[in-house]
């Protein structure tokens, strides 16, 4: 009786399958484990994570590591996935500055125009002009109201105010003549003095109308057609806010600036083509399909995409002790998205949504580092270690342990860094493909498009459904169902959109609606998982025709997502393909496919009788 372990080193997790194999080759699985992968897949840092995973799998059996006859590793040829956001339309504003946000306490309402002026200068202001007064944090709200009232009594036409603190309502309630007030403007010192300005505050529950329309801004400031074109990013940034200010700045105060997006060179087996990044994701992926199979992808030097490629190659070279020249970018996935971009000339951290292309690149090295990893692991645990089997091929052997499946069968292995597909026919022949882009890219798209700057939160938004806390005793899930609680929830959750994670409702620090956040999440999954799933299956399908595939089983960590399997099943239904999550060995769900496949294809295995 030999005890062997199959170890699947993934981008995010390392999985183990333990099995006893008798002298006739009969296999009985007796344990498994899952831990976080330490370091980049296929590099020396993986060793400590593998040892931890082996210990966890052996612990319930009370068997020491030295009793293992063999450890089998998947061919985790070092692959690194990286992502760059290539902005293809840059926000450009000339001779303008703006403020636009949703402060909780704006004062008054309406539209006003005037010349910017400091509060202290009101005592000497010309009564023949209209003014927008600035109140900094050093001025008490009551003092500010008294000074504005005094100026108004002298005939000075104060039409609006910009306030640094959250004193808008306090000031407004003390004025003899109501004016619109925008408060919570943290960079008030950037507002230029004695320049034309327009201010707008909408009623409660509504958003501004004039300053979110480029033609209204042009009317207020007397702009030319070319100046109106440049003001469009301001109008876009102010769409949907309750209060806003637009200020015309001195000539040349804000400069126009453009950065090239760069181009990619796709080198295939029979053709080489170039495609500019600013043509968008559809054009890039069309070219990728045209030259497939890809041998290498190069990026234009001196651009952001070129910098991304070089960084990825250098990181992998450092990790594997190989020359940079030996490391090739061999696959990419590109998706169109919208990302918040800081508006040039902003005064309160304003952003506008800009078109961008998200790129995930997969870099592959020689197989030497995996052999080095195996030798290092063998030294550490004093057990024979062998590298055995291509990942996608092992996954399909593991997937065939799902009750109700048999060849011909295709699988989609949905991981963190890559999407793999393989197809086994009735003769046992396997075709497989390994493509860039999976769960990590979805997380990045959610993070970028929502402007979170928090990958952990983006990961939770990706994996769990949302809800809106309507009272302290109930919330409404995104499917419309209502959940009530016996005890009150944390008051900080009131009125917030929350993620329904394992630890209970977790607030999302955004003003976006539940519908907007859910839409961003769903579109990110469709762009990556659905697009990549179809791309992968078409590469392994007979004659490239997905309709010739009858059954697809989903494996890998991302198959556990609450909506990805349904998305893929709905899409593949149009091709007449039956799709569902695998259930490895009838007990593991979509997990452990590669580790199980390693055991079943080992030289010792002949028959399979699946234990727990």
C-alpha positions as CSV (number, residue, x, y, z in Angstrom):
1,X,0.0,0.0,0.0
2,X,1.5,3.3,-1.1
3,X,0.4,6.7,0.1
4,X,0.9,9.5,-2.5
5,X,0.0,13.1,-2.7
6,X,-1.1,15.1,-5.7
7,X,-0.2,18.8,-5.3
8,X,-1.8,21.5,-7.5
9,X,0.1,24.8,-7.2
10,X,-2.3,27.5,-8.4
11,X,-2.0,31.3,-8.8
12,X,-4.0,31.8,-5.5
13,X,-4.3,28.5,-3.8
14,X,-2.4,25.2,-3.4
15,X,-4.5,22.1,-3.2
16,X,-3.5,18.5,-2.1
17,X,-5.2,15.2,-2.7
18,X,-4.1,12.2,-0.6
19,X,-4.7,8.6,-1.8
20,X,-3.7,5.1,-0.9
21,X,-2.8,2.9,-3.9
22,X,-2.6,-0.9,-3.4
23,X,-0.5,-3.4,-5.3
24,X,-3.1,-3.8,-8.0
25,X,-3.3,-0.1,-8.6
26,X,-6.6,0.5,-6.9
27,X,-6.9,4.1,-5.6
28,X,-8.7,5.1,-2.4
29,X,-8.7,8.8,-1.7
30,X,-8.3,9.6,2.0
31,X,-7.6,13.3,2.5
32,X,-7.3,16.7,1.0
33,X,-6.4,20.3,1.9
34,X,-6.3,23.8,0.5
35,X,-4.0,26.7,1.5
36,X,-3.1,30.1,0.0
37,X,-0.2,29.9,-2.5
38,X,2.9,31.6,-1.2
39,X,4.7,33.6,-3.8
40,X,4.2,33.5,-7.6
41,X,3.1,30.1,-9.0
42,X,6.0,27.9,-10.0
43,X,8.7,29.7,-8.0
44,X,10.8,28.6,-5.0
45,X,8.6,30.5,-2.5
46,X,5.9,27.9,-3.2
47,X,7.8,25.3,-1.1
48,X,6.6,26.5,2.3
49,X,3.0,26.6,1.2
50,X,3.2,23.1,-0.2
51,X,4.6,21.8,3.1
52,X,1.8,23.5,5.0
53,X,-0.8,22.0,2.6
54,X,0.7,18.5,3.0
55,X,0.7,18.8,6.8
56,X,-2.9,19.9,6.9
57,X,-4.0,17.0,4.7
58,X,-2.0,14.4,6.8
59,X,-3.0,15.7,10.2
60,X,-6.5,14.1,10.4
61,X,-4.9,10.7,9.4
62,X,-2.2,11.1,12.1
63,X,0.4,10.1,9.4
64,X,3.8,11.7,9.3
65,X,5.2,13.2,6.1
66,X,8.0,10.6,5.9
67,X,5.3,7.9,5.3
68,X,4.5,9.4,1.9
69,X,5.7,7.3,-1.0
70,X,5.7,10.1,-3.5
71,X,4.6,13.7,-4.0
72,X,3.4,14.6,-7.5
73,X,3.4,18.3,-8.6
74,X,1.5,19.8,-11.6
75,X,3.7,21.3,-14.3
76,X,3.2,24.8,-12.9
77,X,5.5,26.4,-15.4
78,X,6.0,29.8,-13.9
79,X,3.3,32.1,-15.1
80,X,2.7,35.6,-13.9
81,X,-0.5,37.6,-14.7
82,X,-0.3,41.3,-14.6
83,X,-2.8,44.0,-15.5
84,X,-2.4,47.5,-16.8
85,X,-5.1,50.1,-17.4
86,X,-4.2,51.9,-20.6
87,X,-6.2,55.1,-20.7
88,X,-7.2,55.9,-24.3
89,X,-9.0,59.2,-23.7
90,X,-7.3,61.6,-21.4
91,X,-9.3,64.3,-19.6
92,X,-8.1,67.6,-21.0
93,X,-9.3,71.0,-19.7
94,X,-7.8,74.3,-20.7
95,X,-8.4,77.6,-18.9
96,X,-11.0,76.1,-16.5
97,X,-11.2,74.7,-13.0
98,X,-14.0,73.1,-11.3
99,X,-15.5,71.8,-8.0
100,X,-18.2,69.3,-8.0
101,X,-19.1,66.8,-5.4
102,X,-22.0,65.7,-3.1
103,X,-21.4,67.4,0.3
104,X,-23.8,66.4,3.0
105,X,-24.6,70.0,3.9
106,X,-24.7,72.4,0.9
107,X,-26.7,75.5,1.6
108,X,-29.5,77.1,-0.3
109,X,-30.3,76.2,-3.9
110,X,-30.2,77.6,-7.4
111,X,-27.7,78.9,-10.0
112,X,-25.5,82.0,-9.4
113,X,-22.6,83.6,-11.3
114,X,-20.0,86.1,-10.1
115,X,-16.3,86.9,-9.5
116,X,-14.4,85.0,-6.9
117,X,-13.4,87.0,-3.9
118,X,-12.0,86.3,-0.4
119,X,-14.3,87.0,2.5
120,X,-11.9,89.5,4.0
121,X,-12.0,91.5,0.7
122,X,-15.8,92.0,0.8
123,X,-15.4,95.3,2.8
124,X,-13.7,96.9,-0.2
125,X,-15.8,95.2,-3.0
126,X,-17.3,97.1,-5.8
127,X,-21.1,97.2,-5.5
128,X,-21.5,97.1,-9.3
129,X,-20.2,93.5,-9.5
130,X,-21.6,90.1,-8.6
131,X,-19.4,88.0,-6.3
132,X,-18.8,84.4,-5.3
133,X,-17.3,84.6,-1.8
134,X,-14.7,82.1,-0.4
135,X,-14.8,81.1,3.3
136,X,-11.8,79.2,4.6
137,X,-11.5,76.9,7.6
138,X,-10.1,79.6,9.9
139,X,-13.4,81.6,9.7
140,X,-16.2,80.7,12.1
141,X,-19.5,80.2,10.4
142,X,-21.3,82.9,12.4
143,X,-18.6,85.4,11.6
144,X,-18.8,84.5,7.9
145,X,-22.6,85.0,7.9
146,X,-22.3,88.4,9.7
147,X,-19.6,89.6,7.2
148,X,-21.8,88.5,4.2
149,X,-24.9,90.2,5.7
150,X,-22.9,93.4,6.3
151,X,-21.6,93.5,2.7
152,X,-25.1,92.8,1.3
153,X,-26.5,95.7,3.4
154,X,-23.9,98.0,1.8
155,X,-25.1,96.9,-1.6
156,X,-22.4,94.4,-2.5
157,X,-24.0,91.7,-4.6
158,X,-22.9,88.3,-3.0
159,X,-24.5,85.7,-5.3
160,X,-22.9,82.5,-3.8
161,X,-20.3,81.0,-1.5
162,X,-17.6,78.4,-1.5
163,X,-16.8,77.1,2.0
164,X,-14.0,74.8,3.1
165,X,-15.7,73.3,6.2
166,X,-19.1,71.6,6.3
167,X,-20.8,74.9,7.4
168,X,-23.0,75.4,4.4
169,X,-26.3,75.1,6.2
170,X,-25.1,76.9,9.3
171,X,-24.1,79.9,7.2
172,X,-27.2,79.8,5.0
173,X,-29.5,79.8,8.0
174,X,-28.0,83.1,9.2
175,X,-28.1,85.1,5.9
176,X,-30.5,87.9,5.3
177,X,-30.6,87.0,1.6
178,X,-30.4,83.3,0.7
179,X,-27.6,82.2,-1.7
180,X,-26.4,78.8,-3.0
181,X,-23.4,77.5,-1.0
182,X,-21.0,74.7,-1.8
183,X,-19.1,73.4,1.3
184,X,-16.6,70.7,2.1
185,X,-14.1,72.0,-0.5
186,X,-10.8,70.8,1.0
187,X,-8.5,72.6,-1.5
188,X,-10.1,76.0,-1.3
189,X,-6.7,77.6,-1.5
190,X,-6.5,76.6,-5.1
191,X,-9.4,78.7,-6.2
192,X,-8.1,81.6,-8.2
193,X,-9.2,85.1,-7.1
194,X,-11.0,87.7,-9.2
195,X,-12.0,85.1,-11.8
196,X,-15.4,84.4,-13.3
197,X,-17.3,81.6,-11.6
198,X,-20.6,79.8,-11.7
199,X,-22.2,78.0,-8.7
200,X,-25.2,75.6,-8.7
201,X,-26.9,73.8,-5.8
202,X,-29.8,71.5,-6.6
203,X,-32.8,70.8,-4.3
204,X,-32.6,67.8,-2.0
205,X,-33.1,64.6,-3.9
206,X,-32.2,66.2,-7.3
207,X,-29.0,66.8,-9.2
208,X,-27.6,69.9,-10.9
209,X,-28.8,70.7,-14.5
210,X,-26.8,73.7,-15.8
211,X,-23.2,73.0,-14.9
212,X,-23.5,69.4,-16.1
213,X,-24.3,70.6,-19.6
214,X,-21.4,71.8,-21.7
215,X,-23.6,74.2,-23.7
216,X,-25.0,75.8,-20.5
217,X,-21.4,76.2,-19.3
218,X,-20.5,77.8,-22.7
219,X,-23.5,80.1,-22.3
220,X,-22.5,81.2,-18.8
221,X,-18.8,81.9,-19.7
222,X,-19.2,82.9,-23.4
223,X,-17.0,80.1,-24.7
224,X,-16.0,79.5,-28.3
225,X,-16.8,76.1,-29.9
226,X,-13.2,74.9,-29.3
227,X,-13.4,76.0,-25.7
228,X,-16.7,74.2,-25.4
229,X,-15.1,71.0,-26.6
230,X,-12.5,71.3,-23.9
231,X,-15.1,71.8,-21.2
232,X,-16.8,68.5,-21.9
233,X,-14.8,66.6,-19.2
234,X,-16.0,69.1,-16.6
235,X,-19.6,68.6,-17.6
236,X,-19.1,64.8,-17.4
237,X,-17.5,65.0,-14.0
238,X,-20.3,67.1,-12.7
239,X,-23.1,64.8,-13.9
240,X,-25.2,63.4,-11.1
241,X,-23.9,65.7,-8.3
242,X,-26.0,67.9,-6.1
243,X,-23.7,71.0,-6.1
244,X,-21.0,72.3,-8.3
245,X,-18.7,75.3,-9.1
246,X,-17.0,76.0,-12.4
247,X,-14.3,78.7,-12.5
248,X,-12.5,80.2,-15.5
249,X,-8.8,80.3,-14.7
250,X,-6.0,82.7,-15.9
251,X,-4.6,82.1,-19.4
252,X,-2.2,79.1,-19.4
253,X,-2.9,78.2,-15.8
254,X,-3.8,74.6,-16.8
255,X,-1.9,73.0,-19.6
256,X,-3.1,70.4,-22.0
257,X,-1.2,67.1,-21.7
258,X,-1.4,63.8,-23.7
259,X,0.3,60.5,-23.1
260,X,0.4,57.9,-25.9
261,X,-1.2,54.6,-25.1
262,X,1.3,52.7,-27.2
263,X,0.9,49.6,-29.5
264,X,1.3,45.9,-29.3
265,X,3.1,43.6,-31.7
266,X,1.5,40.2,-31.9
267,X,3.9,37.5,-33.3
268,X,2.1,34.3,-34.4
269,X,3.2,31.1,-36.0
270,X,2.5,32.4,-39.5
271,X,2.0,36.2,-39.2
272,X,3.0,39.3,-37.2
273,X,0.7,42.3,-36.8
274,X,0.7,45.5,-34.8
275,X,-2.4,46.9,-33.1
276,X,-2.6,50.3,-31.2
277,X,-4.0,50.0,-27.7
278,X,-6.2,53.1,-28.3
279,X,-8.2,51.1,-30.9
280,X,-9.8,49.3,-27.9
281,X,-10.2,45.8,-26.7
282,X,-12.3,44.4,-29.6
283,X,-9.6,45.4,-32.1
284,X,-6.8,43.9,-29.9
285,X,-8.6,40.6,-29.4
286,X,-9.6,40.3,-33.1
287,X,-5.9,40.6,-34.0
288,X,-5.0,38.0,-31.3
289,X,-7.4,35.6,-32.8
290,X,-6.1,36.3,-36.3
291,X,-2.5,35.4,-35.5
292,X,-3.2,32.5,-33.0
293,X,-1.4,30.5,-31.9
294,X,0.7,33.2,-30.4
295,X,4.4,32.8,-29.9
296,X,5.2,36.2,-28.3
297,X,3.8,39.6,-27.7
298,X,5.9,42.7,-27.6
299,X,4.9,46.2,-26.5
300,X,6.1,49.6,-27.7
301,X,9.0,51.0,-25.6
302,X,8.4,54.3,-23.8
303,X,4.7,53.8,-23.3
304,X,2.7,52.6,-20.3
305,X,1.9,49.3,-21.9
306,X,5.6,48.9,-22.7
307,X,6.5,49.6,-19.1
308,X,4.0,47.0,-17.9
309,X,5.4,44.3,-20.1
310,X,9.0,45.0,-19.1
311,X,8.1,45.1,-15.4
312,X,6.4,41.7,-15.7
313,X,9.4,40.1,-17.5
314,X,11.9,41.6,-15.1
315,X,10.0,40.3,-12.0
316,X,9.8,36.8,-13.4
317,X,13.5,36.9,-14.4
318,X,14.4,37.9,-10.9
319,X,12.2,35.1,-9.4
320,X,13.5,32.3,-11.6
321,X,17.1,33.4,-12.1
322,X,16.8,33.4,-15.8
323,X,17.8,36.1,-18.3
324,X,15.1,38.6,-19.2
325,X,15.5,37.6,-22.9
326,X,14.3,34.0,-22.1
327,X,11.0,35.3,-20.7
328,X,8.2,35.8,-23.3
329,X,4.7,37.3,-23.0
330,X,2.7,34.6,-24.7
331,X,-0.9,35.6,-24.2
332,X,-3.1,38.6,-23.3
333,X,-6.7,39.4,-22.7
334,X,-8.0,43.0,-23.3
335,X,-11.3,44.4,-22.1
336,X,-12.9,47.8,-22.5
337,X,-13.8,49.6,-19.3
338,X,-14.4,53.0,-17.7
339,X,-12.1,54.3,-15.0
340,X,-12.3,57.4,-12.8
341,X,-9.6,59.9,-13.9
342,X,-8.7,62.9,-11.9
343,X,-9.8,66.0,-13.7
344,X,-7.0,68.4,-14.7
345,X,-7.6,71.6,-12.8
346,X,-9.8,70.0,-10.1
347,X,-10.1,71.8,-6.7
348,X,-11.8,69.1,-4.6
349,X,-10.5,65.8,-5.9
350,X,-13.0,65.5,-8.7
351,X,-13.0,62.6,-11.2
352,X,-14.5,61.9,-14.6
353,X,-15.0,58.5,-16.1
354,X,-12.6,57.9,-19.0
355,X,-12.5,55.1,-21.5
356,X,-9.7,52.7,-20.9
357,X,-8.4,49.2,-21.9
358,X,-7.6,46.7,-19.3
359,X,-4.8,44.2,-20.2
360,X,-3.8,41.0,-18.5
361,X,-0.5,39.5,-19.7
362,X,0.7,36.0,-19.2
363,X,4.4,35.4,-19.1
364,X,5.9,32.0,-19.5
365,X,9.4,30.8,-18.8
366,X,11.4,27.6,-19.4
367,X,10.5,24.6,-17.3
368,X,13.8,24.6,-15.5
369,X,12.4,26.5,-12.4
370,X,9.8,23.8,-11.8
371,X,12.5,21.1,-11.6
372,X,14.4,23.3,-9.2
373,X,11.3,23.7,-7.0
374,X,10.8,19.9,-7.0
375,X,14.4,19.3,-5.9
376,X,14.1,21.9,-3.1
377,X,10.8,20.4,-1.8
378,X,12.4,16.9,-1.9
379,X,15.3,18.2,0.2
380,X,12.9,19.8,2.7
381,X,10.5,16.8,3.3
382,X,12.8,13.9,2.4
383,X,10.2,12.3,0.2
384,X,10.5,11.6,-3.5
385,X,9.0,14.5,-5.5
386,X,8.2,14.4,-9.3
387,X,6.8,16.9,-11.7
388,X,3.9,15.1,-13.5
389,X,1.3,16.3,-16.0
390,X,0.2,19.4,-17.8
391,X,-2.3,21.3,-15.6
392,X,-5.2,21.4,-17.9
393,X,-4.8,17.7,-18.7
394,X,-4.7,16.7,-15.1
395,X,-7.8,18.9,-14.4
396,X,-9.9,17.0,-17.0
397,X,-8.8,13.6,-15.5
398,X,-9.9,14.9,-12.1
399,X,-13.2,16.2,-13.5
400,X,-14.1,12.8,-14.9
401,X,-14.5,11.7,-11.3
402,X,-17.7,13.8,-11.2
403,X,-20.7,11.5,-11.1
404,X,-22.6,11.4,-14.4
405,X,-19.7,12.4,-16.6
406,X,-17.7,10.5,-19.2
407,X,-15.7,11.2,-22.3
408,X,-16.1,13.2,-24.5
409,X,-16.0,16.0,-22.0
410,X,-14.6,19.6,-21.9
411,X,-13.6,21.5,-18.8
412,X,-13.1,25.2,-18.0
413,X,-10.6,25.7,-15.2
414,X,-11.4,29.1,-13.8
415,X,-8.6,30.3,-11.6
416,X,-7.2,33.5,-10.3
417,X,-4.6,34.3,-13.0
418,X,-5.6,32.2,-15.9
419,X,-8.4,30.4,-17.7
420,X,-7.6,26.9,-18.9
421,X,-9.7,24.6,-21.1
422,X,-9.2,21.0,-22.1
423,X,-11.2,18.5,-24.1
424,X,-11.0,14.7,-23.9
425,X,-12.5,12.6,-26.7
426,X,-13.8,9.0,-26.5
427,X,-10.3,7.7,-27.5
428,X,-8.8,9.4,-24.4
429,X,-7.0,12.1,-26.5
430,X,-6.7,15.4,-24.8
431,X,-6.4,19.0,-26.2
432,X,-5.7,21.8,-23.8
433,X,-5.1,25.6,-23.8
434,X,-3.8,28.1,-21.1
435,X,-5.0,31.7,-21.4
436,X,-4.3,34.9,-19.5
437,X,-7.0,36.5,-17.5
438,X,-9.4,35.2,-14.8
439,X,-10.5,36.1,-11.2
440,X,-7.7,38.6,-10.5
441,X,-8.5,40.6,-13.6
442,X,-12.2,40.8,-12.6
443,X,-11.1,42.1,-9.1
444,X,-8.9,44.7,-10.8
445,X,-11.7,45.9,-13.1
446,X,-14.1,46.3,-10.2
447,X,-11.5,48.1,-8.1
448,X,-10.6,50.5,-11.0
449,X,-14.1,51.2,-12.3
450,X,-15.5,51.9,-8.8
451,X,-12.4,53.9,-7.8
452,X,-12.0,51.8,-4.6
453,X,-8.2,51.6,-4.4
454,X,-8.9,48.5,-2.2
455,X,-8.3,45.1,-3.8
456,X,-9.6,43.2,-0.7
457,X,-12.9,45.1,-0.9
458,X,-13.1,44.6,-4.6
459,X,-12.5,40.9,-4.1
460,X,-15.5,40.7,-1.7
461,X,-17.7,42.7,-4.1
462,X,-16.8,40.2,-6.8
463,X,-17.5,37.1,-4.8
464,X,-20.5,38.0,-2.7
465,X,-24.0,39.5,-3.4
466,X,-25.0,43.0,-2.3
467,X,-27.7,44.4,-0.2
468,X,-29.1,47.8,0.9
469,X,-29.6,48.5,4.6
470,X,-33.0,50.3,4.7
471,X,-33.5,50.3,8.5
472,X,-31.5,49.0,11.4
473,X,-33.8,46.0,11.5
474,X,-34.0,45.0,7.8
475,X,-32.1,45.1,4.5
476,X,-33.1,44.4,0.9
477,X,-30.9,42.0,-1.1
478,X,-30.0,42.8,-4.7
479,X,-32.6,40.2,-5.9
480,X,-35.3,42.2,-4.2
481,X,-35.9,39.9,-1.2
482,X,-36.0,41.4,2.3
483,X,-34.3,40.1,5.3
484,X,-35.3,41.1,8.9
485,X,-33.2,41.0,12.1
486,X,-34.3,40.5,15.7
487,X,-31.5,42.8,17.0
488,X,-30.5,46.2,15.4
489,X,-27.6,46.3,13.0
490,X,-24.6,48.6,13.5
491,X,-25.9,52.2,13.0
492,X,-23.0,52.8,10.7
493,X,-24.6,50.5,8.2
494,X,-27.9,52.5,8.0
495,X,-28.6,53.6,4.4
496,X,-25.4,51.9,3.0
497,X,-24.9,49.4,0.3
498,X,-23.2,46.4,1.9
499,X,-21.5,43.2,0.8
500,X,-23.1,40.1,2.3
501,X,-19.9,38.2,3.1
502,X,-19.4,35.3,5.5
503,X,-18.9,37.8,8.4
504,X,-22.2,39.5,7.8
505,X,-23.0,42.8,6.1
506,X,-19.9,44.9,5.3
507,X,-20.3,48.5,4.2
508,X,-19.0,49.8,0.9
509,X,-17.6,53.3,1.3
510,X,-19.2,54.6,-1.9
511,X,-22.1,56.9,-2.8
512,X,-22.9,54.7,-5.8
513,X,-26.2,52.9,-5.8
514,X,-26.6,49.1,-5.4
515,X,-27.6,48.8,-9.0
516,X,-24.5,50.6,-10.2
517,X,-22.1,48.5,-8.1
518,X,-23.8,45.3,-9.2
519,X,-23.7,46.3,-12.9
520,X,-19.9,47.0,-12.7
521,X,-19.4,43.6,-11.1
522,X,-21.5,41.7,-13.6
523,X,-20.0,43.4,-16.6
524,X,-16.4,42.7,-15.3
525,X,-17.3,39.0,-15.1
526,X,-18.9,39.0,-18.5
527,X,-15.9,40.7,-20.1
528,X,-13.3,38.3,-18.6
529,X,-14.9,35.0,-17.7
530,X,-17.5,34.8,-20.5
531,X,-15.1,36.1,-23.2
532,X,-12.2,34.0,-22.0
533,X,-14.4,30.9,-21.6
534,X,-15.6,31.1,-25.2
535,X,-12.1,31.9,-26.4
536,X,-10.6,28.9,-24.6
537,X,-13.3,26.4,-25.7
538,X,-13.0,27.5,-29.3
539,X,-9.3,26.7,-29.2
540,X,-9.9,23.1,-28.0
541,X,-13.1,22.3,-29.8
542,X,-13.1,20.1,-32.9
543,X,-12.5,22.4,-35.9
544,X,-12.7,25.3,-33.5
545,X,-16.5,24.9,-33.4
546,X,-18.0,25.1,-29.8
547,X,-21.2,23.6,-31.1
548,X,-19.3,20.3,-31.4
549,X,-18.8,20.2,-27.6
550,X,-21.6,18.5,-25.8
551,X,-20.7,18.8,-22.1
552,X,-18.6,21.3,-20.2
553,X,-17.7,21.0,-16.5
554,X,-16.5,24.0,-14.6
555,X,-13.6,23.6,-12.1
556,X,-11.3,25.9,-10.1
557,X,-11.9,28.4,-7.4
558,X,-13.8,31.0,-9.5
559,X,-16.4,28.2,-10.3
560,X,-17.6,28.7,-6.7
561,X,-18.6,32.3,-7.5
562,X,-22.4,32.8,-7.0
563,X,-23.1,34.0,-10.6
564,X,-20.2,33.0,-13.0
565,X,-21.5,29.5,-13.6
566,X,-24.9,30.8,-14.5
567,X,-23.4,33.4,-16.8
568,X,-21.4,30.8,-18.6
569,X,-24.3,28.3,-18.7
570,X,-26.6,30.9,-20.3
571,X,-24.0,31.9,-22.9
572,X,-23.1,28.3,-23.8
573,X,-26.8,27.3,-24.0
574,X,-26.9,29.2,-27.3
575,X,-24.3,26.7,-28.6
576,X,-26.3,23.7,-27.3
577,X,-23.7,22.9,-24.6
578,X,-24.6,21.4,-21.2
579,X,-22.7,23.3,-18.6
580,X,-22.4,22.9,-14.8
581,X,-20.0,22.9,-11.9
582,X,-18.0,19.7,-11.5
583,X,-18.2,17.7,-8.3
584,X,-14.7,16.1,-8.0
585,X,-14.8,12.6,-6.5
586,X,-18.5,13.2,-5.8
587,X,-17.6,15.3,-2.7
588,X,-15.2,18.2,-3.4
589,X,-17.3,20.4,-5.7
590,X,-15.2,22.1,-8.4
591,X,-12.1,22.1,-6.2
592,X,-9.2,19.6,-6.2
593,X,-9.5,18.6,-9.9
594,X,-5.8,19.0,-10.8
595,X,-4.6,17.4,-7.6
596,X,-7.0,14.5,-8.0
597,X,-5.9,14.1,-11.7
598,X,-2.3,13.9,-10.7
599,X,-3.0,10.9,-8.4
600,X,-5.2,9.1,-11.0
601,X,-2.6,9.4,-13.7
602,X,0.4,8.4,-11.5
603,X,2.3,5.3,-12.6
604,X,1.0,3.4,-9.5
605,X,-2.7,3.9,-10.3
606,X,-4.6,1.4,-12.4
607,X,-8.1,1.3,-11.1
608,X,-10.2,4.0,-9.3
609,X,-12.5,3.4,-6.4
610,X,-13.2,6.9,-5.0
611,X,-13.1,7.2,-1.2
612,X,-14.0,10.3,0.7
